[in-house]
């Protein structure tokens, strides 16, 4: 599934989930959307299809909001932008930049819809950067009765923290208001073959060295294959780049197919460019296809990062034949009820897998057992096998969220098998 298709997905991005909906709809007006929801017994929304489990599936009506992806309204006084529910980060980022604004952070894959990324707790990287949903200050949703509701941080206070990562359980989001910052320039610094021992002994130093840092590794040869720094530039002026970093070596623009990164286009090291071209892992101007990939991600407390990474490294031989790359990222604590970083600075350990179904079915429980001492929180939209009770215990506000779902959707119109698995009601 590519961002240019803007068609309603019948399967997810990776093609491992075939949606079972009885109806597929793409309304072009709010009134059409309200009518569809009102007369449907079950409803879910699929964005760009960038989920790897059945979180978006339904037995009833599956909606796409790509027919509503036409409008960006920028409020200069309040430094915010209101966008429609079908818009992707690719759609909005250049428009924001042209107007002199930016988002504080982006995910690795900007091809996703903004609301889809926010609703599942998606994130970028950076010690002081929070998950993407933290940028949301207001939502417009259509509830189970087809009514249009306005929700906001200002009006709903603490309760709003349960609305921005809601797994699609409260209603269909038609508009999202995002906090903006002034536009900024960045530069890449990319190093290869960092000794794993250096990562383990100097992890905080490495991850705090730039505005956003991520590591890429295949867990082989005791090496971290890539260190990607995204440095925010004062006045847009590039700064000198060191030829080495903790025994890793600066690379140019060459890519390494054996790192499964042939679809990634990094700009030259030390060259200034706009924020939206530097923050993502994948090229915002390119198309990416997911048929040859599956993904999992687990979040652990920052204090447990090294022990958790060491536990993963011990499994290197078992995953060598089907691991594409692991991306390691950091994020700051927040107060969003279902955020992977709820009340704890966190490290995300993200796995891109080759589509070896049998190997993954056998290995994911092994991986999760190794991470179990660290109470891992799985990404809501990725592949995992953790039992519901293990997931629920990671979220102190899960019962308050269930009450919110019951208030907004008492008949369970927006629930599906996935939500029923994790919500006790």
KOLLUM-653396 format. One record per residue (C-alpha): residue number from 1; x, y, z; residue in three letters. Coordinates in nm, 4 decimals. Layout:
nr, x, y, z, rest
NUM, X, Y, Z, ALA
...
//
This chain:
nr, x, y, z, rest
1, 0.0000, 0.0000, 0.0000, UNK
2, 0.1510, 0.3323, -0.1000, UNK
3, 0.0517, 0.6827, -0.0040, UNK
4, -0.0286, 0.7674, -0.3651, UNK
5, -0.2952, 0.5006, -0.4047, UNK
6, -0.5418, 0.6782, -0.1725, UNK
7, -0.7854, 0.3930, -0.2230, UNK
8, -0.9616, 0.2010, 0.0472, UNK
9, -0.7429, -0.0880, 0.1533, UNK
10, -0.8756, -0.4444, 0.1235, UNK
11, -0.5633, -0.5713, 0.2954, UNK
12, -0.3001, -0.4178, 0.5153, UNK
13, 0.0296, -0.2674, 0.4003, UNK
14, 0.2170, -0.5940, 0.4523, UNK
15, -0.0570, -0.8116, 0.2950, UNK
16, -0.0592, -1.0462, 0.5970, UNK
17, -0.4086, -0.9283, 0.7000, UNK
18, -0.7007, -0.9599, 0.4579, UNK
19, -0.9855, -0.7420, 0.5844, UNK
20, -1.3108, -0.9314, 0.6415, UNK
21, -1.5522, -0.6375, 0.6254, UNK
22, -1.8876, -0.6853, 0.4542, UNK
23, -1.8778, -0.3300, 0.3158, UNK
24, -1.5981, -0.0931, 0.2137, UNK
25, -1.6864, 0.2768, 0.2017, UNK
26, -1.4992, 0.5982, 0.1191, UNK
27, -1.7272, 0.8974, 0.1885, UNK
28, -1.6408, 1.2342, 0.0406, UNK
29, -1.8485, 1.4484, 0.2782, UNK
30, -1.9069, 1.4521, 0.6529, UNK
31, -2.2775, 1.4048, 0.5907, UNK
32, -2.2128, 1.0823, 0.3961, UNK
33, -1.9852, 0.9623, 0.6751, UNK
34, -2.2461, 1.0347, 0.9420, UNK
35, -2.5124, 0.8452, 0.7504, UNK
36, -2.2891, 0.5414, 0.6962, UNK
37, -2.1995, 0.5253, 1.0649, UNK
38, -2.5570, 0.5768, 1.1809, UNK
39, -2.6891, 0.2874, 0.9738, UNK
40, -2.3989, 0.0458, 1.0285, UNK
41, -2.3945, -0.2111, 1.3073, UNK
42, -2.0138, -0.2336, 1.3149, UNK
43, -1.7615, 0.0247, 1.1912, UNK
44, -1.3839, 0.0547, 1.1788, UNK
45, -1.1505, 0.2900, 0.9930, UNK
46, -0.8424, 0.1938, 0.7940, UNK
47, -0.5870, 0.4564, 0.7041, UNK
48, -0.2846, 0.3745, 0.4909, UNK
49, -0.3025, 0.0127, 0.6097, UNK
50, 0.0248, 0.0394, 0.8006, UNK
51, -0.0744, -0.2031, 1.0748, UNK
52, 0.0418, -0.5601, 1.1097, UNK
53, -0.2427, -0.7114, 1.3116, UNK
54, -0.6222, -0.6969, 1.2921, UNK
55, -0.6656, -0.3674, 1.4801, UNK
56, -0.8404, -0.2080, 1.1788, UNK
57, -1.0574, -0.5037, 1.0776, UNK
58, -1.4316, -0.5408, 1.1264, UNK
59, -1.7153, -0.7729, 1.0405, UNK
60, -1.9237, -0.4740, 0.9330, UNK
61, -1.8259, -0.1555, 0.7465, UNK
62, -1.4641, -0.0604, 0.6867, UNK
63, -1.4179, 0.3110, 0.6203, UNK
64, -1.1455, 0.5038, 0.4472, UNK
65, -1.1185, 0.8788, 0.5057, UNK
66, -0.9013, 0.9442, 0.2029, UNK
67, -1.2033, 1.1096, 0.0423, UNK
68, -1.1787, 1.3788, 0.3110, UNK
69, -0.8062, 1.4559, 0.2777, UNK
70, -0.8357, 1.7993, 0.1196, UNK
71, -0.7923, 2.0728, 0.3766, UNK
72, -0.5243, 2.2159, 0.6078, UNK
73, -0.6220, 2.5189, 0.8177, UNK
74, -0.3332, 2.6932, 0.9934, UNK
75, -0.3986, 2.9107, 1.2973, UNK
76, -0.0934, 3.1352, 1.3142, UNK
77, -0.1913, 3.3003, 1.6406, UNK
78, -0.2212, 2.9700, 1.8253, UNK
79, 0.0524, 2.7929, 1.6269, UNK
80, -0.1719, 2.5019, 1.5329, UNK
81, -0.3050, 2.3321, 1.2228, UNK
82, -0.6355, 2.1517, 1.1758, UNK
83, -0.6319, 1.8779, 0.9145, UNK
84, -0.8869, 1.6296, 0.7881, UNK
85, -0.8842, 1.2677, 0.8986, UNK
86, -0.7613, 1.1161, 0.5724, UNK
87, -0.4392, 1.3131, 0.5495, UNK
88, -0.0926, 1.1614, 0.5771, UNK
89, 0.2240, 1.3231, 0.7054, UNK
90, 0.3379, 1.3365, 0.3438, UNK
91, 0.0260, 1.5363, 0.2589, UNK
92, 0.0674, 1.7973, 0.5309, UNK
93, 0.4407, 1.8362, 0.6027, UNK
94, 0.5395, 2.0377, 0.2926, UNK
95, 0.2339, 2.2624, 0.3374, UNK
96, 0.3227, 2.3349, 0.6979, UNK
97, 0.6836, 2.4063, 0.6055, UNK
98, 0.5807, 2.6421, 0.3258, UNK
99, 0.3736, 2.8359, 0.5796, UNK
100, 0.6755, 2.8628, 0.8118, UNK
101, 0.5753, 2.5903, 1.0568, UNK
102, 0.6753, 2.2361, 1.1469, UNK
103, 0.5919, 1.9436, 1.3695, UNK
104, 0.8264, 1.8744, 1.6584, UNK
105, 0.8723, 1.5152, 1.5451, UNK
106, 0.7742, 1.2581, 1.2823, UNK
107, 0.7581, 0.8809, 1.2702, UNK
108, 1.0023, 0.6671, 1.0760, UNK
109, 0.7377, 0.6086, 0.8088, UNK
110, 0.5623, 0.9337, 0.7068, UNK
111, 0.3342, 0.7467, 0.4652, UNK
112, 0.0814, 0.6778, 0.7425, UNK
113, -0.2261, 0.8874, 0.8124, UNK
114, -0.1738, 1.1349, 1.0929, UNK
115, -0.4696, 1.0130, 1.2962, UNK
116, -0.3834, 0.6470, 1.2395, UNK
117, -0.0339, 0.7053, 1.3766, UNK
118, -0.1647, 0.9004, 1.6742, UNK
119, -0.4427, 0.6555, 1.7605, UNK
120, -0.1965, 0.3647, 1.7864, UNK
121, 0.0766, 0.5412, 1.9865, UNK
122, 0.3265, 0.5765, 1.7027, UNK
123, 0.6385, 0.7842, 1.7692, UNK
124, 0.9659, 0.9143, 1.6354, UNK
125, 1.2879, 0.9358, 1.8346, UNK
126, 1.4626, 1.1805, 2.0640, UNK
127, 1.5271, 1.1895, 2.4375, UNK
128, 1.3112, 1.5002, 2.4750, UNK
129, 1.0502, 1.4154, 2.2116, UNK
130, 0.7163, 1.2603, 2.3047, UNK
131, 0.4963, 1.0319, 2.0942, UNK
132, 0.3138, 1.1861, 1.7990, UNK
133, -0.0233, 1.1875, 1.9764, UNK
134, 0.1172, 1.4404, 2.2244, UNK
135, 0.0989, 1.6957, 1.9400, UNK
136, -0.2818, 1.6588, 1.9227, UNK
137, -0.4773, 1.9381, 2.0935, UNK
138, -0.8271, 1.8767, 1.9509, UNK
139, -1.0328, 1.6148, 1.7693, UNK
140, -1.3558, 1.6219, 1.5747, UNK
141, -1.5254, 1.2824, 1.5760, UNK
142, -1.8445, 1.1187, 1.4582, UNK
143, -1.9856, 0.9031, 1.7361, UNK
144, -2.1877, 0.5815, 1.7135, UNK
145, -2.5127, 0.7734, 1.6597, UNK
146, -2.3651, 0.9676, 1.3710, UNK
147, -2.3345, 1.2874, 1.5739, UNK
148, -2.0423, 1.5272, 1.5262, UNK
149, -1.8541, 1.5971, 1.8497, UNK
150, -1.5750, 1.8424, 1.9348, UNK
151, -1.3111, 1.7208, 2.1808, UNK
152, -1.0141, 1.9209, 2.3014, UNK
153, -0.7334, 1.9368, 2.5510, UNK
154, -0.8668, 2.2713, 2.6729, UNK
155, -1.2276, 2.1578, 2.7278, UNK
156, -1.1761, 1.7999, 2.8452, UNK
157, -0.8558, 1.8274, 3.0477, UNK
158, -0.7251, 1.4974, 3.1855, UNK
159, -0.9958, 1.3016, 3.0030, UNK
160, -0.8476, 1.4148, 2.6718, UNK
161, -0.5406, 1.2037, 2.7535, UNK
162, -0.7639, 0.9018, 2.7023, UNK
163, -0.8926, 1.0214, 2.3660, UNK
164, -0.5796, 1.0683, 2.1548, UNK
165, -0.4534, 0.7092, 2.1680, UNK
166, -0.7951, 0.5447, 2.1567, UNK
167, -0.7395, 0.2573, 1.9124, UNK
168, -1.0426, 0.3755, 1.7150, UNK
169, -1.2701, 0.2873, 2.0063, UNK
170, -1.4482, 0.6207, 2.0571, UNK
171, -1.5586, 0.7091, 1.7055, UNK
172, -1.4376, 0.8136, 1.3637, UNK
173, -1.2005, 1.1110, 1.3706, UNK
174, -1.2798, 1.3588, 1.0934, UNK
175, -1.0440, 1.6409, 1.1961, UNK
176, -0.7249, 1.6641, 1.4014, UNK
177, -0.5688, 1.9801, 1.5448, UNK
178, -0.1918, 1.9639, 1.5876, UNK
179, 0.0497, 2.1818, 1.7842, UNK
180, 0.3091, 2.3445, 1.5593, UNK
181, 0.6563, 2.4885, 1.6080, UNK
182, 0.8461, 2.7286, 1.3823, UNK
183, 0.9962, 2.5594, 1.0781, UNK
184, 1.3544, 2.4405, 1.1173, UNK
185, 1.6416, 2.2903, 0.9234, UNK
186, 1.8265, 1.9690, 1.0076, UNK
187, 2.1224, 1.7662, 0.8943, UNK
188, 2.1964, 1.3953, 0.8925, UNK
189, 2.5026, 1.2291, 1.0376, UNK
190, 2.5147, 0.8575, 0.9629, UNK
191, 2.7777, 0.6195, 1.0991, UNK
192, 2.8208, 0.2467, 1.0487, UNK
193, 2.9519, -0.0426, 1.2549, UNK
194, 2.9365, 0.0888, 1.6081, UNK
195, 3.0708, -0.1808, 1.8426, UNK
196, 2.7773, -0.3183, 2.0375, UNK
197, 2.9837, -0.2935, 2.3558, UNK
198, 3.0016, 0.0838, 2.3051, UNK
199, 2.6259, 0.1039, 2.2650, UNK
200, 2.5800, -0.0840, 2.5918, UNK
201, 2.8344, 0.1170, 2.7896, UNK
202, 2.7508, 0.4608, 2.6488, UNK
203, 2.3852, 0.4324, 2.5512, UNK
204, 2.2707, 0.7579, 2.7124, UNK
205, 2.5563, 0.9514, 2.5548, UNK
206, 2.4765, 0.8119, 2.2096, UNK
207, 2.1012, 0.8654, 2.2206, UNK
208, 2.1379, 1.2144, 2.3636, UNK
209, 2.3961, 1.3342, 2.1137, UNK
210, 2.1450, 1.4985, 1.8772, UNK
211, 1.7845, 1.6153, 1.8559, UNK
212, 1.6832, 1.2718, 1.7278, UNK
213, 1.8983, 0.9588, 1.7248, UNK
214, 1.8111, 0.6063, 1.6161, UNK
215, 2.0187, 0.2919, 1.5888, UNK
216, 1.9818, 0.0186, 1.3291, UNK
217, 2.1141, -0.3313, 1.3903, UNK
218, 2.0791, -0.6883, 1.2648, UNK
219, 2.2323, -0.8204, 1.5899, UNK
220, 2.5209, -0.9879, 1.4059, UNK
221, 2.8987, -0.9667, 1.4595, UNK
222, 2.8542, -0.7655, 1.7813, UNK
223, 2.7952, -0.4523, 1.5747, UNK
224, 2.5282, -0.1834, 1.5532, UNK
225, 2.5099, -0.1365, 1.1780, UNK
226, 2.3872, 0.2233, 1.1676, UNK
227, 2.3854, 0.5254, 1.3966, UNK
228, 2.1542, 0.7892, 1.2510, UNK
229, 2.1718, 1.1352, 1.4069, UNK
230, 1.9313, 1.4106, 1.3104, UNK
231, 2.0737, 1.7384, 1.4260, UNK
232, 1.8576, 2.0497, 1.4531, UNK
233, 2.0398, 2.3513, 1.3109, UNK
234, 2.0479, 2.7008, 1.4505, UNK
235, 1.9689, 2.9511, 1.1759, UNK
236, 1.9786, 2.6673, 0.9233, UNK
237, 2.3575, 2.6647, 0.9125, UNK
238, 2.5184, 2.3180, 0.8837, UNK
239, 2.7881, 2.2211, 1.1297, UNK
240, 3.1054, 2.0168, 1.0724, UNK
241, 3.0668, 1.6403, 1.0841, UNK
242, 3.3191, 1.4224, 1.2639, UNK
243, 3.4660, 1.1354, 1.0565, UNK
244, 3.4125, 0.8831, 1.3373, UNK
245, 3.1954, 0.8369, 1.6430, UNK
246, 3.2830, 0.5940, 1.9230, UNK
247, 3.4708, 0.3689, 1.6783, UNK
248, 3.1964, 0.3845, 1.4127, UNK
249, 3.2726, 0.5352, 1.0729, UNK
250, 3.0939, 0.8118, 0.8858, UNK
251, 2.9307, 0.6927, 0.5646, UNK
252, 2.8320, 0.8762, 0.2526, UNK
253, 2.5086, 0.8229, 0.0647, UNK
254, 2.5710, 0.4552, -0.0119, UNK
255, 2.3180, 0.2053, 0.1144, UNK
256, 2.3561, -0.1562, 0.2137, UNK
257, 2.1112, -0.4073, 0.0694, UNK
258, 2.2003, -0.6629, 0.3340, UNK
259, 2.0728, -0.4175, 0.5949, UNK
260, 1.7339, -0.4290, 0.4195, UNK
261, 1.7483, -0.0550, 0.3624, UNK
262, 1.7371, -0.0370, -0.0155, UNK
263, 1.4223, 0.1760, -0.0029, UNK
264, 1.5771, 0.4405, 0.2174, UNK
265, 1.7366, 0.7484, 0.0691, UNK
266, 1.9401, 0.9548, 0.3110, UNK
267, 2.0680, 1.2918, 0.2069, UNK
268, 2.4395, 1.3621, 0.2235, UNK
269, 2.5909, 1.3925, 0.5686, UNK
270, 2.6218, 1.7434, 0.7042, UNK
271, 2.3944, 1.9057, 0.4431, UNK
272, 2.1072, 2.1202, 0.5697, UNK
273, 1.7529, 2.0324, 0.4661, UNK
274, 1.3941, 2.0731, 0.5841, UNK
275, 1.2778, 1.8925, 0.8970, UNK
276, 1.0329, 1.6692, 0.7119, UNK
277, 1.3056, 1.5276, 0.4868, UNK
278, 1.5423, 1.4530, 0.7751, UNK
279, 1.3278, 1.3198, 1.0597, UNK
280, 1.1780, 1.0092, 0.8910, UNK
281, 1.3768, 0.6897, 0.8439, UNK
282, 1.2114, 0.6365, 0.5041, UNK
283, 1.2309, 0.8863, 0.2211, UNK
284, 0.9246, 1.1107, 0.2354, UNK
285, 0.9385, 1.1577, -0.1417, UNK
286, 0.9495, 0.7879, -0.2199, UNK
287, 0.7031, 0.5027, -0.2199, UNK
288, 0.7418, 0.1990, 0.0004, UNK
289, 0.5864, -0.1400, -0.0358, UNK
290, 0.5425, -0.3805, 0.2519, UNK
291, 0.4713, -0.7212, 0.1039, UNK
292, 0.8144, -0.8509, 0.2019, UNK
293, 0.8045, -0.7261, 0.5599, UNK
294, 0.6394, -0.7803, 0.8968, UNK
295, 0.6919, -0.5604, 1.2025, UNK
296, 0.6905, -0.5878, 1.5814, UNK
297, 0.7849, -0.3337, 1.8462, UNK
298, 0.8200, -0.3399, 2.2231, UNK
299, 0.8720, -0.0498, 2.4621, UNK
300, 1.0624, -0.0710, 2.7889, UNK
301, 1.1465, 0.1754, 3.0627, UNK
302, 1.4569, 0.3775, 2.9833, UNK
303, 1.6260, 0.2427, 3.2976, UNK
304, 1.5862, -0.1122, 3.1629, UNK
305, 1.7123, -0.0359, 2.8134, UNK
306, 2.0547, -0.1975, 2.8302, UNK
307, 1.9345, -0.5110, 3.0047, UNK
308, 1.6505, -0.5461, 2.7537, UNK
309, 1.8792, -0.4938, 2.4550, UNK
310, 2.1260, -0.7459, 2.5978, UNK
311, 1.8417, -0.9973, 2.6284, UNK
312, 1.7505, -0.9413, 2.2630, UNK
313, 2.1120, -0.9713, 2.1528, UNK
314, 2.1315, -1.3138, 2.3167, UNK
315, 1.8744, -1.4304, 2.0586, UNK
316, 2.0788, -1.3141, 1.7591, UNK
317, 2.1417, -1.6605, 1.6187, UNK
318, 1.7761, -1.7587, 1.6431, UNK
319, 1.6572, -1.4593, 1.4390, UNK
320, 1.9494, -1.4261, 1.1964, UNK
321, 1.7684, -1.5819, 0.8996, UNK
322, 1.4560, -1.3629, 0.9119, UNK
323, 1.5526, -1.0332, 1.0804, UNK
324, 1.5764, -0.7401, 0.8400, UNK
325, 1.6687, -0.4691, 1.0881, UNK
326, 1.5957, -0.3512, 1.4401, UNK
327, 1.5535, 0.0201, 1.4951, UNK
328, 1.6167, 0.1447, 1.8490, UNK
329, 1.4601, 0.4778, 1.9456, UNK
330, 1.3926, 0.6828, 2.2588, UNK
331, 1.0975, 0.8938, 2.3686, UNK
332, 1.0090, 1.1123, 2.6653, UNK
333, 0.7409, 1.0258, 2.9189, UNK
334, 0.3871, 1.1551, 2.8720, UNK
335, 0.0451, 1.1404, 3.0408, UNK
336, -0.1516, 0.9777, 2.7568, UNK
337, -0.3370, 0.6809, 2.9021, UNK
338, -0.2573, 0.4208, 2.6357, UNK
339, 0.0772, 0.5653, 2.5275, UNK
340, 0.3728, 0.3253, 2.5221, UNK
341, 0.5589, 0.5980, 2.7119, UNK
342, 0.2885, 0.6613, 2.9717, UNK
343, 0.4625, 0.8045, 3.2782, UNK
344, 0.8020, 0.6631, 3.1824, UNK
345, 1.0884, 0.7672, 2.9601, UNK
346, 1.1027, 0.4785, 2.7151, UNK
347, 1.3048, 0.2940, 2.4567, UNK
348, 1.1323, 0.1387, 2.1568, UNK
349, 1.2846, -0.1792, 2.0125, UNK
350, 1.1386, -0.2119, 1.6649, UNK
351, 1.1806, -0.5218, 1.4485, UNK
352, 1.1339, -0.5474, 1.0725, UNK
353, 1.1041, -0.9131, 0.9769, UNK
354, 1.1151, -1.1085, 0.6559, UNK
355, 0.7721, -1.2680, 0.5968, UNK
356, 0.8637, -1.6104, 0.7299, UNK
357, 0.5338, -1.6901, 0.9008, UNK
358, 0.6391, -2.0147, 1.0635, UNK
359, 0.9615, -1.8688, 1.2010, UNK
360, 0.7823, -1.5639, 1.3423, UNK
361, 0.5074, -1.7731, 1.4996, UNK
362, 0.7741, -1.9685, 1.6830, UNK
363, 1.0090, -1.6818, 1.7643, UNK
364, 0.7827, -1.4023, 1.8925, UNK
365, 0.6911, -1.5909, 2.2128, UNK
366, 1.0635, -1.6550, 2.2700, UNK
367, 1.1424, -1.2870, 2.2217, UNK
368, 0.8591, -1.1803, 2.4491, UNK
369, 0.9722, -1.4236, 2.7190, UNK
370, 1.3202, -1.2695, 2.7067, UNK
371, 1.1680, -0.9214, 2.7452, UNK
372, 0.9133, -1.0233, 3.0095, UNK
373, 1.1250, -0.9091, 3.3103, UNK
374, 1.1038, -0.5542, 3.1716, UNK
375, 0.7221, -0.5403, 3.1369, UNK
376, 0.7275, -0.4675, 2.7647, UNK
377, 0.4472, -0.2650, 2.6105, UNK
378, 0.3831, -0.3810, 2.2530, UNK
379, 0.3029, -0.1320, 1.9794, UNK
380, -0.0746, -0.1432, 1.9350, UNK
381, -0.0459, -0.1764, 1.5572, UNK
382, 0.2336, -0.4337, 1.5285, UNK
383, 0.2637, -0.8116, 1.5570, UNK
384, 0.2840, -0.9555, 1.9078, UNK
385, 0.1605, -1.2592, 2.0992, UNK
386, 0.1554, -1.1272, 2.4563, UNK
387, -0.1644, -1.2260, 2.6382, UNK
388, -0.4198, -0.9539, 2.7018, UNK
389, -0.3679, -0.9552, 3.0779, UNK
390, 0.0075, -0.8950, 3.0383, UNK
391, -0.0666, -0.5969, 2.8141, UNK
392, -0.3418, -0.4579, 3.0371, UNK
393, -0.1218, -0.4553, 3.3471, UNK
394, 0.1173, -0.2141, 3.1729, UNK
395, -0.1501, 0.0567, 3.1595, UNK
396, -0.2717, 0.1898, 3.4973, UNK
397, -0.5507, 0.3891, 3.3275, UNK
398, -0.6891, 0.1024, 3.1176, UNK
399, -1.0101, 0.0843, 3.3246, UNK
400, -1.0668, 0.4578, 3.2903, UNK
401, -1.0231, 0.4161, 2.9166, UNK
402, -1.2810, 0.1360, 2.9192, UNK
403, -1.5250, 0.3704, 3.0923, UNK
404, -1.4600, 0.6271, 2.8214, UNK
405, -1.5336, 0.3690, 2.5514, UNK
406, -1.8557, 0.2691, 2.7280, UNK
407, -1.9620, 0.6342, 2.7447, UNK
408, -1.8926, 0.7093, 2.3790, UNK
409, -1.9937, 0.3743, 2.2313, UNK
410, -2.2282, 0.1894, 2.4696, UNK
411, -2.3398, -0.0620, 2.2046, UNK
412, -1.9851, -0.1420, 2.0894, UNK
413, -2.0275, -0.0248, 1.7306, UNK
414, -1.6556, 0.0583, 1.7021, UNK
415, -1.5335, -0.2535, 1.8789, UNK
416, -1.3895, -0.5488, 1.6922, UNK
417, -1.2165, -0.8722, 1.7881, UNK
418, -0.8954, -0.6835, 1.8602, UNK
419, -1.0533, -0.4376, 2.1060, UNK
420, -1.2650, -0.7079, 2.2649, UNK
421, -0.9433, -0.8958, 2.3382, UNK
422, -0.7860, -0.6117, 2.5365, UNK
423, -1.0898, -0.4368, 2.6893, UNK
424, -1.2510, -0.6311, 2.9721, UNK
425, -1.5988, -0.4933, 2.9048, UNK
//
